[in-house]
Amino acid sequence: MAKKINPSSPPKNKYIRNRVLDLSDRKEKFEEILEAAKSLVKAIEEKGWETVKKEYLQDLKQAAKEAKEVYTGPDSFRVNYAQRRYSMLIEQGLSEEEALKKIAYEMGYRKVDKVKRMIRLKPAKREPDYDEKE
């Protein structure tokens, strides 16, 4: 039987913090994100976290393979988000420090150091490793 989860009370983890995000500058995406979150909660309730996580990682690897991209793990999405969000906030007129603080808050980091490293990362230069059976 799948473990019941309560999305309003996340698991105890030093890396997870409750926070309120201002998405007013991205209203068109908010409903899409909300529906995806509801679907994810339902899938976890029905299948269990380990099964959903395994399926998610398999889907990521397959998507990278189809796009002829190097799969470097799910954290690359966080890096891409940080880089794109930083560019967007700078274009909107925020200072570097304001943009870094806003992104750190949105991503749940207490300090901007990690965000600074993320926005300056360069793409991986290694060859793809597609050892999955087709």
N, C-alpha and C positions, 0 to 999 in steps of 0.2 A: 504494500500500500504506500502511495506517495505521501511524503511528509507535508503537512499543511504549513503554509507560510503566511505571514502577515506583512504585506508591503509597507505598512505604516510603522513597523518596528523591525528594522533590518537586523541581521545577525550581529552578534557581538564580535567586533573586529576593529583593531586599532586603526585600520586604513579607511574604514567607512564612517562618515560623519553625516548627520542630518543637516540639511541646509535648504534654504529657500532660494530658488533661482528666478531671476527676472528674465522672462522670455518675450517680453513685449516687443523687442526688436526682431523677433522671429515667430510671430503669431501664426504664419502660414504653416510652419512645421510643428507647432505645439500639438494640434489635434492628431497628427500622424504619429508623433512620439507617444502620446497618451494611449492611443490604440495599440501600438506595438508593446508598450509596457503591460497593458492589460492581457494581451495575448501571451506574453512571456510568463506572467504570473499564473495564468491558466495552465499553460504547458508544464510548468514546474509542479503545480499541484497534481496534475494528472500523471506525469511520467516520472517525476523526481528530478532533483537537481543534477545528479551525475549523468543521467541519460541525456538531458537537455544540453548540458555542457559538452558531452561527447559529440552529439549531433552538430552543435554550433561549430566546434573546432573542425570537424570534417567538412562542413559547408564552407568555412573560411578557406581551407586548403584547396578545395575544389574551385572556388571562385577565383583564387589567385592563379591557379593553374590555367583556367579558361581565359583569364585576362593576360596570360603570359607575364605575370608579375612574380617577384620573389616573395614567397611566404616567409615572413619574419615573426609571426605570432600576432595575437590579438592586440598587444600593446601598440602596434603600429597605428591602429585607429585613433588611439589617444594622442599620439604624436601628430598625426595628420590634423586632428581637430584643433590641437593647440596652435599649430602653424597657421591654419586657415583663419582661426578666430583672431589670432594676433594681427594678421594682415588686415582683417576686417575692422578691428578696433582702431588700428593706427590710421586707416583710411577715414574713419569717422572722426578723427581728431584727438583721440586720447593720447596722452603721453605714453612713452614706453613703460614707465613704472605703473601707471594706471591700468594699462592693458594687461600687464603681467599679473597684477593683483587681482583683476577681474577674472582672468582665466584660471588662476590658482584657486580662487574661491569656487568657480563653476565646476572645477574638476575635483574639488575636495582636498586640495593640498593646503597645508598651513603656511607654507613659505613659497616664495616665487622661484627659488633656486632650481627646483625640478622643471618648472615651466621654461626657465631660461635655457636649460640644457635641451629640452624638447624642441624648441623652436629653432635651434641651431643645428639639429641633427641633419646629416646628409643621408640619402638613400643607401641601402646596403649594396655592396659591390661584389657580392659573392654569387656564384652560379646557383640557380634553383635546384632544390633537391626534391624531386618528385618520385619518391619510392613507394607511393601508394599504388595498390593494384587497381587497374581499371575494370 
